[in-house]
Amino acid sequence: ISGTLTVASGTSQLTTDDPGTGTWATLTPGVATVDNTGLVTAVSNGTATIMYTASNGCSTTRGFVVSSTPPVLTFTGLPLAAFSDCSGTASTPQSFTINGSDLTGDVELSAVAGYEYSTTATGTYTATLTVSPSGGTVGQTVFVRLAGTAAIGTNNGTIQVMAFGLADQAIALTGTVNASPT
């Protein structure tokens, strides 16, 4: 199911199925309805779950946020400069800040080969990162670095930033790991 994940109260949003024919249903009729074309109509604030069942009997669901104030996610400190380091050592971290409001779930950063994240410059670095909002808001600095285990050569990739009710956002990473002398 594809389509905008946030629907303002009192409005409609067309979703699509891929591919072809099937049936639509809402699991939360008090929050949103859906017609046989995939048109989701917001009824009241909350999280709506829409289900699509293909003609072969397989189904999928997708959540939609119905809100008079849709969630917002912004970033400061981007773009990041190219990373560079020698093999076997992590690069100097760079940072950006995630700011969000009216969020109804966690903000997740996908794994990117050769890179790792932390919420502090000298903290523990991991391949993925989850930031939990407090009261629907988040203001979190994220530190990114080339991992000491990154492959020698070019290390380019894209962080996919995912938050419920919003389309994924992409942050480009570029970097080079040079071979250390032996």
GUBABA-61635 format. One record per atom (N, C-alpha, C): residue number from 1; atom name; x, y, z. Coordinates in Angstrom, 1 decimal. Example, Ala and Ser with C-alpha at 12.3 -4.5 7.8 and 13.67 -1.06 7.14 Angstrom:
<vexzas>
   voke   mifi       xx       yy       zz
      1      N     13.2     -5.7      7.8
      1     CA     12.3     -4.5      7.8
      1      C     13.2     -3.3      7.8
      2      N     12.8     -2.2      7.1
      2     CA     13.7     -1.1      7.1
      2      C     12.9      0.0      7.9
</vexzas>
This chain:
<vexzas>
   voke   mifi       xx       yy       zz
      1      N      0.9     -1.2      0.0
      1     CA      0.0      0.0      0.0
      1      C      0.9      1.2      0.0
      2      N      0.7      2.1     -0.9
      2     CA      1.4      3.3     -0.9
      2      C      0.5      4.5     -0.9
      3      N      1.0      5.7     -0.5
      3     CA      0.3      6.9     -0.4
      3      C      0.8      7.7      0.8
      4      N      0.3      8.9      1.0
      4     CA      0.7      9.7      2.1
      4      C      0.3      9.1      3.4
      5      N      1.2      9.1      4.4
      5     CA      0.9      8.4      5.6
      5      C      0.2      9.3      6.6
      6      N      0.1     10.6      6.3
      6     CA     -0.6     11.5      7.2
      6      C     -1.8     12.0      6.5
      7      N     -3.0     11.9      7.1
      7     CA     -4.2     12.4      6.6
      7      C     -4.8     13.4      7.6
      8      N     -5.0     14.6      7.1
      8     CA     -5.6     15.7      8.0
      8      C     -7.1     15.3      8.3
      9      N     -7.5     15.6      9.5
      9     CA     -8.9     15.3      9.9
      9      C     -9.8     16.0      8.9
     10      N    -10.8     15.2      8.4
     10     CA    -11.9     15.7      7.5
     10      C    -11.5     15.7      6.0
     11      N    -10.3     15.2      5.7
     11     CA     -9.8     15.1      4.3
     11      C     -9.7     13.7      3.9
     12      N     -9.4     13.5      2.6
     12     CA     -9.2     12.1      2.0
     12      C     -7.8     12.0      1.3
     13      N     -7.3     10.8      1.2
     13     CA     -6.0     10.6      0.6
     13      C     -6.2      9.3     -0.2
     14      N     -5.9      9.3     -1.5
     14     CA     -5.9      8.1     -2.3
     14      C     -4.7      7.3     -2.1
     15      N     -4.9      6.0     -1.8
     15     CA     -3.8      5.0     -1.7
     15      C     -3.8      4.2     -2.9
     16      N     -2.7      3.4     -3.1
     16     CA     -2.7      2.5     -4.2
     16      C     -2.2      1.2     -3.8
     17      N     -2.6      0.2     -4.5
     17     CA     -2.1     -1.2     -4.3
     17      C     -1.2     -1.5     -5.4
     18      N     -0.3     -2.5     -5.2
     18     CA      0.6     -2.8     -6.3
     18      C      0.8     -4.3     -6.3
     19      N      0.4     -5.0     -7.3
     19     CA     -0.3     -4.6     -8.4
     19      C     -1.8     -4.8     -8.3
     20      N     -2.6     -4.2     -9.1
     20     CA     -4.0     -4.6     -9.5
     20      C     -5.1     -4.6     -8.6
     21      N     -5.8     -5.7     -8.7
     21     CA     -7.2     -5.8     -8.1
     21      C     -7.1     -6.5     -6.7
     22      N     -8.1     -6.1     -5.9
     22     CA     -8.2     -6.7     -4.6
     22      C     -9.3     -5.9     -3.8
     23      N     -9.3     -6.1     -2.5
     23     CA    -10.3     -5.4     -1.7
     23      C     -9.6     -4.6     -0.6
     24      N    -10.3     -3.5     -0.2
     24     CA     -9.8     -2.6      0.8
     24      C    -10.7     -2.8      2.0
     25      N    -10.1     -2.6      3.2
     25     CA    -10.8     -2.6      4.5
     25      C    -10.1     -1.7      5.5
     26      N    -10.9     -1.2      6.4
     26     CA    -10.3     -0.4      7.5
     26      C    -10.4     -1.3      8.8
     27      N     -9.4     -1.3      9.6
     27     CA     -9.4     -2.0     10.9
     27      C     -9.8     -1.1     12.0
     28      N     -9.9      0.2     11.6
     28     CA    -10.2      1.3     12.6
     28      C    -11.2      2.3     12.0
     29      N    -12.5      1.8     11.9
     29     CA    -13.4      2.7     11.2
     29      C    -13.8      4.0     12.0
     30      N    -13.5      4.0     13.3
     30     CA    -13.7      5.2     14.0
     30      C    -12.7      6.3     13.7
     31      N    -11.6      5.9     13.1
     31     CA    -10.5      6.9     12.8
     31      C    -10.5      7.2     11.3
     32      N    -10.7      6.2     10.4
     32     CA    -10.7      6.4      9.0
     32      C    -11.4      5.3      8.3
     33      N    -12.0      5.7      7.2
     33     CA    -12.7      4.7      6.3
     33      C    -11.9      4.6      5.0
     34      N    -12.2      3.5      4.3
     34     CA    -11.6      3.3      2.9
     34      C    -12.6      2.8      2.0
     35      N    -12.7      3.3      0.8
     35     CA    -13.6      2.8     -0.2
     35      C    -13.0      1.7     -1.1
     36      N    -13.7      1.2     -2.1
     36     CA    -13.2      0.1     -2.9
     36      C    -12.1      0.6     -3.9
     37      N    -11.8      1.9     -4.0
     37     CA    -10.7      2.4     -4.8
     37      C     -9.5      2.7     -4.0
     38      N     -9.5      2.5     -2.7
     38     CA     -8.4      2.8     -1.9
     38      C     -8.4      4.3     -1.4
     39      N     -9.5      5.0     -1.5
     39     CA     -9.6      6.3     -1.0
     39      C     -9.8      6.3      0.5
     40      N     -8.8      6.8      1.3
     40     CA     -8.9      6.8      2.7
     40      C     -9.5      8.1      3.2
     41      N    -10.5      8.1      4.0
     41     CA    -11.2      9.4      4.4
     41      C    -11.0      9.4      6.0
     42      N    -10.4     10.5      6.4
     42     CA    -10.1     10.7      7.9
     42      C    -11.5     11.0      8.6
     43      N    -11.7     10.3      9.7
     43     CA    -12.9     10.5     10.5
     43      C    -12.6     11.3     11.8
     44      N    -11.5     10.9     12.5
     44     CA    -11.1     11.5     13.7
     44      C     -9.6     11.3     14.0
     45      N     -9.0     12.1     14.9
     45     CA     -7.6     12.0     15.2
     45      C     -7.3     10.6     15.7
     46      N     -6.2     10.0     15.4
     46     CA     -5.7      8.7     15.8
     46      C     -4.9      8.1     14.8
     47      N     -4.7      6.8     15.0
     47     CA     -3.9      6.0     14.0
     47      C     -4.9      5.0     13.4
     48      N     -5.0      5.1     12.1
     48     CA     -5.9      4.2     11.3
     48      C     -5.0      3.1     10.7
     49      N     -5.6      1.9     10.6
     49     CA     -4.9      0.8     10.0
     49      C     -5.8      0.4      8.8
     50      N     -5.2      0.5      7.6
     50     CA     -5.9      0.1      6.4
     50      C     -5.3     -1.2      5.8
     51      N     -6.2     -2.1      5.4
     51     CA     -5.8     -3.4      4.9
     51      C     -6.2     -3.6      3.5
     52      N     -5.3     -4.1      2.7
     52     CA     -5.5     -4.5      1.3
     52      C     -5.3     -6.0      1.1
     53      N     -6.3     -6.6      0.5
     53     CA     -6.2     -8.1      0.3
     53      C     -6.2     -8.3     -1.2
     54      N     -5.1     -8.9     -1.8
     54     CA     -5.0     -9.1     -3.2
     54      C     -6.0    -10.3     -3.6
     55      N     -6.2    -10.4     -4.9
     55     CA     -7.1    -11.4     -5.4
     55      C     -6.5    -12.8     -5.0
     56      N     -5.3    -13.0     -4.8
     56     CA     -4.7    -14.3     -4.4
     56      C     -4.9    -14.6     -2.9
     57      N     -5.5    -13.7     -2.1
     57     CA     -5.7    -13.9     -0.7
     57      C     -4.7    -13.4      0.2
     58      N     -3.6    -12.9     -0.4
     58     CA     -2.5    -12.3      0.5
     58      C     -2.9    -10.9      0.8
     59      N     -2.5    -10.5      2.0
     59     CA     -2.9     -9.1      2.4
     59      C     -1.8     -8.4      3.1
     60      N     -1.9     -7.1      3.2
     60     CA     -0.9     -6.2      3.8
     60      C     -1.7     -5.1      4.5
     61      N     -1.1     -4.5      5.5
     61     CA     -1.7     -3.4      6.2
     61      C     -0.7     -2.3      6.3
     62      N     -1.3     -1.1      6.5
     62     CA     -0.4      0.1      6.6
     62      C     -1.1      1.1      7.5
     63      N     -0.4      1.7      8.4
     63     CA     -0.9      2.7      9.3
     63      C     -0.9      4.1      8.7
     64      N     -1.9      4.8      9.1
     64     CA     -2.0      6.2      8.7
     64      C     -2.3      7.0      9.9
     65      N     -1.6      8.2     10.0
     65     CA     -1.9      9.1     11.2
     65      C     -3.0     10.0     10.7
     66      N     -4.0     10.1     11.5
     66     CA     -5.1     11.1     11.2
     66      C     -4.9     12.2     12.3
     67      N     -4.6     13.4     11.9
     67     CA     -4.3     14.4     12.9
     67      C     -4.7     15.8     12.3
     68      N     -5.1     16.7     13.1
     68     CA     -5.3     18.0     12.7
     68      C     -4.0     18.8     12.6
     69      N     -2.9     18.2     13.3
     69     CA     -1.6     18.7     13.2
     69      C     -0.7     17.5     12.8
     70      N     -0.4     17.4     11.5
     70     CA      0.4     16.3     11.0
     70      C      1.8     16.3     11.6
     71      N      2.5     15.1     11.7
     71     CA      3.8     15.1     12.2
     71      C      4.8     15.8     11.3
     72      N      5.9     16.4     11.9
     72     CA      6.9     17.1     11.1
     72      C      8.3     16.6     11.6
     73      N      9.2     16.4     10.6
     73     CA     10.5     16.0     10.9
     73      C     11.5     16.8     10.0
     74      N     12.4     17.5     10.7
     74     CA     13.4     18.3     10.0
     74      C     14.8     18.0     10.5
     75      N     15.8     18.4      9.7
     75     CA     17.2     18.2     10.0
     75      C     17.9     19.5      9.9
     76      N     18.9     19.7     10.8
     76     CA     19.9     20.7     10.7
     76      C     21.3     20.1     10.7
     77      N     22.2     20.9     10.1
     77     CA     23.6     20.4     10.0
     77      C     23.9     19.5      8.8
     78      N     23.0     19.6      7.8
     78     CA     23.2     18.8      6.6
     78      C     23.5     19.7      5.4
     79      N     24.2     19.3      4.4
     79     CA     24.7     17.9      4.2
     79      C     26.0     17.8      5.0
     80      N     26.3     16.5      5.3
     80     CA     27.6     16.2      5.9
     80      C     28.7     16.2      4.9
     81      N     29.9     16.6      5.4
     81     CA     31.1     16.6      4.5
     81      C     31.5     15.2      4.2
     82      N     32.3     15.0      3.2
     82     CA     32.9     13.6      2.9
     82      C     33.7     13.1      4.1
     83      N     33.6     11.9      4.4
     83     CA     34.4     11.3      5.5
     83      C     35.6     10.7      4.9
     84      N     36.7     10.7      5.7
     84     CA     38.0     10.1      5.2
     84      C     38.8      9.6      6.4
     85      N     39.3      8.4      6.2
     85     CA     40.2      7.9      7.3
     85      C     41.0      6.7      6.8
     86      N     41.9      6.2      7.6
     86     CA     42.8      5.1      7.3
     86      C     42.1      3.8      7.8
     87      N     42.4      2.7      7.1
     87     CA     41.8      1.4      7.5
     87      C     42.1      1.1      8.9
     88      N     41.2      0.4      9.5
     88     CA     41.4     -0.1     10.9
     88      C     41.0      0.9     12.0
     89      N     40.7      2.2     11.6
     89     CA     40.3      3.2     12.7
     89      C     39.1      3.9     12.2
     90      N     38.3      4.2     13.2
     90     CA     37.0      5.0     12.9
     90      C     37.4      6.4     12.6
     91      N     36.6      7.0     11.7
     91     CA     36.8      8.4     11.4
     91      C     36.3      9.3     12.5
     92      N     36.7     10.6     12.3
     92     CA     36.2     11.6     13.2
     92      C     34.7     11.7     13.0
     93      N     33.9     11.7     14.0
     93     CA     32.4     11.8     13.8
     93      C     32.0     13.2     13.3
     94      N     30.9     13.2     12.5
     94     CA     30.2     14.4     12.1
     94      C     28.8     14.3     12.7
     95      N     28.1     15.4     12.8
     95     CA     26.8     15.4     13.4
     95      C     25.7     16.2     12.7
     96      N     24.5     15.8     12.9
     96     CA     23.3     16.5     12.4
     96      C     22.3     16.4     13.5
     97      N     21.3     17.2     13.5
     97     CA     20.2     17.2     14.5
     97      C     18.9     16.8     13.8
     98      N     18.2     15.9     14.5
     98     CA     16.8     15.6     14.1
     98      C     15.8     16.4     15.0
     99      N     14.9     17.1     14.4
     99     CA     13.9     17.8     15.1
     99      C     12.6     17.3     14.6
    100      N     11.7     17.0     15.6
    100     CA     10.4     16.5     15.2
    100      C      9.3     17.0     16.1
    101      N      8.1     17.1     15.6
    101     CA      6.9     17.4     16.4
    101      C      5.7     16.6     16.0
    102      N      4.8     16.4     16.9
    102     CA      3.5     15.7     16.6
    102      C      3.8     14.2     16.1
    103      N      4.9     13.7     16.6
    103     CA      5.3     12.3     16.2
    103      C      4.5     11.3     17.1
    104      N      4.1     10.2     16.4
    104     CA      3.4      9.1     17.1
    104      C      4.2      7.9     17.3
    105      N      5.5      7.9     17.0
    105     CA      6.3      6.7     17.1
    105      C      7.8      7.1     17.0
    106      N      8.6      6.1     17.1
    106     CA     10.1      6.3     17.1
    106      C     10.5      6.8     15.7
    107      N     11.7      7.4     15.7
    107     CA     12.4      7.8     14.5
    107      C     13.6      6.8     14.4
    108      N     13.6      6.1     13.2
    108     CA     14.6      5.1     13.0
    108      C     15.6      5.4     11.9
    109      N     16.9      5.2     12.1
    109     CA     17.9      5.4     11.1
    109      C     18.4      4.0     10.6
    110      N     18.4      3.8      9.3
    110     CA     18.7      2.5      8.8
    110      C     20.2      2.3      8.8
    111      N     20.6      1.0      8.7
    111     CA     22.1      0.7      8.6
    111      C     22.6      1.1      7.2
    112      N     23.8      1.6      7.2
    112     CA     24.5      1.9      6.0
    112      C     25.9      1.2      6.1
    113      N     26.2      0.4      5.1
    113     CA     27.5     -0.4      5.1
    113      C     28.6      0.6      5.4
    114      N     29.4      0.2      6.4
    114     CA     30.7      1.0      6.7
    114      C     30.5      2.2      7.6
    115      N     29.2      2.5      8.0
    115     CA     29.0      3.6      8.9
    115      C     28.3      3.2     10.2
    116      N     28.5      4.0     11.2
    116     CA     27.8      3.8     12.5
    116      C     27.4      5.1     13.2
    117      N     26.4      5.0     14.1
    117     CA     25.8      6.1     14.7
    117      C     25.9      6.1     16.3
    118      N     25.8      7.3     16.8
    118     CA     25.7      7.4     18.3
    118      C     25.0      8.7     18.6
    119      N     24.5      8.8     19.8
    119     CA     23.8     10.0     20.3
    119      C     24.8     11.0     21.0
    120      N     26.0     10.5     21.2
    120     CA     27.1     11.4     21.8
    120      C     28.4     11.1     21.0
    121      N     29.2     12.1     20.9
    121     CA     30.4     12.0     20.1
    121      C     31.4     10.9     20.6
    122      N     31.4     10.7     21.9
    122     CA     32.3      9.7     22.4
    122      C     31.6      8.4     22.9
    123      N     30.3      8.3     22.6
    123     CA     29.5      7.2     23.1
    123      C     29.7      5.9     22.3
    124      N     28.8      5.0     22.6
    124     CA     28.8      3.7     21.9
    124      C     28.2      3.9     20.5
    125      N     28.8      3.4     19.5
    125     CA     28.4      3.5     18.1
    125      C     27.7      2.2     17.7
    126      N     26.6      2.3     17.0
    126     CA     25.9      1.1     16.5
    126      C     25.5      1.3     15.0
    127      N     25.2      0.2     14.4
    127     CA     24.9      0.2     12.9
    127      C     23.5      0.8     12.6
    128      N     22.6      0.8     13.6
    128     CA     21.3      1.4     13.4
    128      C     21.0      2.3     14.6
    129      N     20.0      3.2     14.6
    129     CA     19.7      4.0     15.7
    129      C     18.2      4.3     15.8
    130      N     17.7      4.2     17.0
    130     CA     16.3      4.5     17.2
    130      C     16.2      5.7     18.2
    131      N     15.5      6.7     17.8
    131     CA     15.3      7.9     18.7
    131      C     13.8      7.9     19.1
    132      N     13.5      7.9     20.4
    132     CA     12.1      7.9     20.8
    132      C     11.7      9.3     21.2
    133      N     10.6      9.8     20.7
    133     CA     10.1     11.1     21.0
    133      C      9.5     11.1     22.5
    134      N      9.5     12.3     23.0
    134     CA      8.9     12.5     24.3
    134      C      7.8     13.5     24.1
    135      N      6.5     13.0     24.4
    135     CA      5.4     13.9     24.2
    135      C      5.2     14.3     22.7
    136      N      5.7     13.4     21.8
    136     CA      5.5     13.7     20.4
    136      C      6.6     14.5     19.8
    137      N      7.6     15.0     20.6
    137     CA      8.6     15.8     20.1
    137      C     10.0     15.1     20.2
    138      N     10.9     15.5     19.3
    138     CA     12.3     15.0     19.4
    138      C     13.2     16.1     19.0
    139      N     14.3     16.2     19.6
    139     CA     15.4     17.1     19.3
    139      C     16.7     16.4     19.6
    140      N     17.2     15.6     18.7
    140     CA     18.3     14.7     19.0
    140      C     19.5     14.9     18.0
    141      N     20.7     15.2     18.6
    141     CA     21.9     15.3     17.7
    141      C     22.3     13.8     17.5
    142      N     22.7     13.5     16.2
    142     CA     23.1     12.2     15.8
    142      C     24.5     12.4     15.3
    143      N     25.4     11.5     15.8
    143     CA     26.8     11.5     15.4
    143      C     27.0     10.3     14.4
    144      N     27.7     10.6     13.3
    144     CA     27.9      9.6     12.3
    144      C     29.4      9.5     12.0
    145      N     29.9      8.3     11.8
    145     CA     31.3      8.1     11.5
    145      C     31.5      6.9     10.6
    146      N     32.6      6.9      9.9
    146     CA     33.0      5.7      9.2
    146      C     33.5      4.7     10.3
    147      N     33.1      3.5     10.2
    147     CA     33.5      2.5     11.2
    147      C     34.9      2.0     11.0
    148      N     35.6      1.6     12.0
    148     CA     36.9      1.1     11.9
    148      C     37.0     -0.2     11.0
    149      N     35.8     -0.8     10.8
    149     CA     35.8     -2.0     10.0
    149      C     35.3     -1.7      8.5
    150      N     35.2     -0.4      8.2
    150     CA     34.7     -0.1      6.8
    150      C     35.8     -0.6      5.8
    151      N     35.3     -1.0      4.6
    151     CA     36.1     -1.5      3.6
    151      C     37.0     -0.4      3.0
    152      N     38.2     -0.8      2.6
    152     CA     39.1      0.2      2.0
    152      C     38.5      0.6      0.6
    153      N     38.6      1.9      0.3
    153     CA     38.0      2.4     -0.9
    153      C     36.9      3.3     -0.6
    154      N     36.0      3.5     -1.6
    154     CA     34.9      4.4     -1.5
    154      C     33.8      3.8     -0.7
    155      N     33.2      4.5      0.2
    155     CA     32.1      4.1      1.1
    155      C     31.0      5.1      1.0
    156      N     30.1      5.0      0.0
    156     CA     29.0      5.9     -0.2
    156      C     27.7      5.1      0.2
    157      N     26.8      5.8      0.7
    157     CA     25.5      5.2      1.0
    157      C     24.5      6.3      1.4
    158      N     23.3      5.8      1.8
    158     CA     22.2      6.7      2.2
    158      C     21.5      6.2      3.4
    159      N     21.4      7.1      4.4
    159     CA     20.7      6.8      5.6
    159      C     19.2      7.0      5.3
    160      N     18.4      6.0      5.5
    160     CA     16.9      6.1      5.4
    160      C     16.4      6.5      6.8
    161      N     15.8      7.6      6.9
    161     CA     15.2      8.0      8.2
    161      C     13.7      7.8      8.1
    162      N     13.3      6.9      9.0
    162     CA     11.9      6.5      9.0
    162      C     11.1      6.9     10.3
    163      N      9.9      7.5     10.1
    163     CA      9.1      7.8     11.2
    163      C      7.7      7.6     10.9
    164      N      6.9      7.0     11.8
    164     CA      5.5      6.6     11.5
    164      C      4.7      7.9     11.1
    165      N      4.0      7.8     10.0
    165     CA      3.2      8.9      9.5
    165      C      3.9      9.8      8.5
    166      N      5.1      9.5      8.2
    166     CA      5.9     10.4      7.3
    166      C      6.6      9.5      6.3
    167      N      6.8     10.1      5.1
    167     CA      7.5      9.4      4.1
    167      C      9.0      9.3      4.5
    168      N      9.7      8.2      4.2
    168     CA     11.1      8.1      4.5
    168      C     11.9      9.3      3.9
    169      N     12.9      9.7      4.7
    169     CA     13.8     10.8      4.2
    169      C     15.2     10.2      4.1
    170      N     15.9     10.7      3.1
    170     CA     17.3     10.2      2.8
    170      C     18.4     11.2      3.1
    171      N     19.4     10.7      3.7
    171     CA     20.6     11.5      4.0
    171      C     21.8     10.9      3.4
    172      N     22.5     11.6      2.4
    172     CA     23.6     11.0      1.7
    172      C     24.9     11.0      2.5
    173      N     25.6      9.9      2.4
    173     CA     26.9      9.7      3.0
    173      C     27.9      9.4      2.0
    174      N     29.1     10.1      2.0
    174     CA     30.2      9.8      1.1
    174      C     31.5      9.7      2.0
    175      N     32.3      8.8      1.6
    175     CA     33.5      8.6      2.4
    175      C     34.5      7.7      1.7
    176      N     35.8      7.8      2.1
    176     CA     36.9      7.0      1.6
    176      C     37.7      6.5      2.7
    177      N     38.0      5.2      2.6
    177     CA     39.0      4.6      3.6
    177      C     40.2      4.3      2.8
    178      N     41.3      4.8      3.3
    178     CA     42.6      4.6      2.7
    178      C     43.4      3.5      3.4
    179      N     44.1      2.7      2.6
    179     CA     44.9      1.6      3.2
    179      C     46.0      2.1      4.1
    180      N     46.1      1.6      5.3
    180     CA     47.2      1.9      6.2
    180      C     48.4      1.3      5.7
    181      N     49.6      1.9      5.9
    181     CA     50.9      1.3      5.5
    181      C     51.1      0.0      6.3
    182      N     51.8     -0.9      5.7
    182     CA     52.1     -2.2      6.4
    182      C     53.5     -2.3      6.7
</vexzas>
